[in-house]
Amino acid sequence: MKQMQEKDKIILRIKHIRKNILKMPAQKLAEIAGINVSSIRNWERGKIDFLTSISMNNIIKVFESAGIFVTQDWLRSGVGVSPCRYSEIKDVTILGFEEENLFRSIKKKMGQDVIVVSIQDESMAPMAHTGDRIGGVIIKDEIEKNNDKNCIVKYDDEKIIVRKLQVQANIYSLHSLTEDEVIYPKEIKWIAPVSRRWIY
């Protein structure tokens, strides 16, 4: 029963993006995305299993092709960064690469800083591998509420790293997913919980 309710809510979110943000019929969206309109109709009728990451990523790609930024977290639960048009986004911070297509596909939602970084090693596998790009919304306040989340972290002397954040008794620690290495930063400037990943 709970799974059915979750599925119904995802259907409503998909319809919300198409009808209220894009304001276009399913046929038009299908033409832009280069897919059969039956795929979109099946999503909106609940004939597709939304709970797999593959299905979610396919839906995200369709909306991206129509100029909409949306995260898997928002589709699943309705929390996090709300979907918006790329035309409403500006001032993205990108580290480590300058690809034009990626610049257009992740930017800044109004009033929120978004950062994208390139993974340089296997320290965060299997979440992300060397060459993958990950992104998230920068948070400067109430960092402790993101305990046990994989984050892009700026700490101490302007260092930026991707690690799992853990908070115990107001002590912050940054953990690799593949090694025993633990970093205890003197100061955390900001974090960006990982909400998007591109595999290359």
C-alpha positions in Angstrom: 0.0 0.0 0.0 2.8 2.4 1.0 4.6 1.7 -2.3 1.4 2.4 -4.3 1.0 5.7 -2.5 4.6 6.6 -3.2 4.1 5.8 -6.9 1.0 7.9 -7.1 2.9 10.9 -5.7 5.7 10.4 -8.3 3.1 10.4 -11.0 1.7 13.7 -9.7 5.1 15.2 -9.7 5.8 14.1 -13.3 2.5 15.6 -14.4 3.2 18.8 -12.5 6.5 19.3 -14.4 4.9 18.7 -17.8 1.6 20.6 -17.2 2.5 23.4 -14.9 6.2 24.1 -15.6 6.6 23.1 -19.2 2.9 23.8 -20.1 3.0 21.4 -23.0 1.2 18.3 -24.2 2.8 14.9 -23.9 3.2 14.6 -27.7 5.2 17.8 -27.8 7.5 16.7 -24.9 8.0 13.4 -26.7 9.0 15.1 -29.9 11.6 17.3 -28.1 13.0 14.3 -26.2 13.1 12.1 -29.3 11.0 9.3 -27.7 7.7 7.7 -28.3 4.8 9.5 -26.7 3.6 6.2 -25.2 6.6 6.3 -22.8 5.4 9.6 -21.3 1.8 8.4 -21.1 2.9 5.2 -19.4 4.8 7.2 -16.8 1.8 9.3 -16.1 -0.5 6.3 -15.9 1.8 4.5 -13.5 2.6 1.6 -15.9 6.4 2.0 -15.3 8.3 1.0 -12.2 9.5 4.4 -10.9 11.4 3.0 -8.0 14.5 1.9 -10.0 17.3 4.4 -10.6 17.3 3.6 -14.3 13.6 4.7 -14.7 14.3 7.8 -12.7 17.3 8.7 -14.8 15.3 8.2 -18.0 12.6 10.5 -16.8 15.2 13.2 -15.7 16.9 13.0 -19.2 13.5 13.7 -20.9 12.9 16.7 -18.8 16.5 17.9 -19.3 16.1 17.7 -23.0 13.1 20.1 -22.6 15.2 22.6 -20.6 14.0 21.5 -17.1 16.4 20.9 -14.1 15.0 18.2 -11.8 16.7 15.9 -9.3 15.9 12.2 -8.5 15.4 13.2 -4.8 12.6 15.6 -5.7 10.9 13.1 -8.0 11.0 10.4 -5.3 10.0 12.5 -2.3 9.2 16.0 -3.3 12.1 17.4 -1.1 15.3 19.2 -2.1 15.8 21.5 -5.0 12.5 22.1 -6.8 12.4 21.6 -10.6 12.9 24.8 -12.7 13.8 26.0 -16.2 17.4 26.3 -17.0 16.6 29.9 -18.1 15.9 30.7 -14.5 19.3 29.5 -13.5 22.6 31.4 -13.4 26.0 31.7 -11.8 27.1 28.1 -11.7 30.4 27.3 -10.1 32.2 24.5 -11.9 35.5 23.0 -10.8 38.0 20.9 -12.8 36.4 21.1 -16.3 34.7 23.4 -18.7 32.4 21.3 -20.9 29.8 23.5 -22.5 27.0 20.9 -22.4 27.4 20.3 -18.7 27.6 24.0 -18.0 24.1 24.3 -19.5 22.7 21.3 -17.7 23.5 22.3 -14.1 23.4 25.8 -12.9 22.0 27.8 -10.0 18.4 27.8 -9.0 17.2 31.2 -7.9 18.7 32.1 -4.6 20.7 28.9 -4.3 24.4 28.2 -5.2 25.0 25.0 -7.0 28.5 23.4 -7.4 29.7 20.7 -9.8 33.0 18.8 -9.4 34.9 16.1 -11.2 35.8 13.0 -9.2 39.6 12.5 -9.4 39.9 9.0 -7.7 38.1 6.0 -6.4 37.8 7.2 -2.8 34.0 7.6 -3.1 33.2 4.4 -5.0 30.6 3.0 -5.6 28.8 6.3 -5.2 31.0 7.9 -7.8 34.0 6.8 -9.8 37.0 8.6 -11.4 35.8 10.9 -14.2 32.2 11.1 -12.9 30.7 14.6 -12.3 28.6 15.2 -9.2 26.7 18.3 -8.1 24.7 19.7 -5.2 23.3 22.8 -3.6 25.7 24.7 -1.3 24.6 24.8 2.4 26.3 27.1 4.9 23.9 26.8 7.9 22.8 23.9 10.0 25.4 21.6 8.4 24.9 19.1 11.2 21.4 18.2 9.7 23.3 16.5 6.8 25.0 13.9 9.0 25.9 10.7 7.2 25.4 12.2 3.7 27.9 12.2 0.8 28.8 15.8 0.3 31.1 18.2 -1.6 32.9 19.9 1.3 34.9 23.2 1.5 37.0 23.2 4.7 40.0 24.8 6.4 42.3 26.6 3.9 39.9 26.7 0.9 40.2 22.9 0.4 37.4 21.2 -1.5 36.8 17.4 -1.2 34.1 14.9 -1.7 33.5 12.7 1.4 30.8 11.3 3.6 30.0 13.8 6.4 29.6 12.5 9.9 28.7 14.6 13.0 29.0 13.4 16.5 28.9 15.6 19.6 29.5 18.7 17.4 32.6 17.1 16.0 32.7 16.9 12.2 34.6 14.2 10.3 34.9 13.4 6.6 35.1 9.8 5.5 36.2 8.0 2.3 33.9 5.1 1.2 36.8 2.9 0.2 39.6 3.7 2.7 40.0 4.1 6.4 41.2 7.7 6.0 39.3 10.2 8.2 39.7 13.9 8.0 38.8 16.1 11.0 38.5 19.6 9.7 39.1 22.6 11.8 36.4 24.5 10.1 33.8 23.7 7.4 33.0 26.7 5.2 30.1 25.0 3.4 28.8 21.6 2.2 26.8 20.5 -0.9 25.0 17.2 -0.3 25.3 15.2 -3.6 22.0 15.3 -5.4 23.1 14.7 -9.0 25.7 12.5 -10.8 26.8 12.2 -14.4 28.6 9.0 -15.4 31.3 9.3 -18.1 
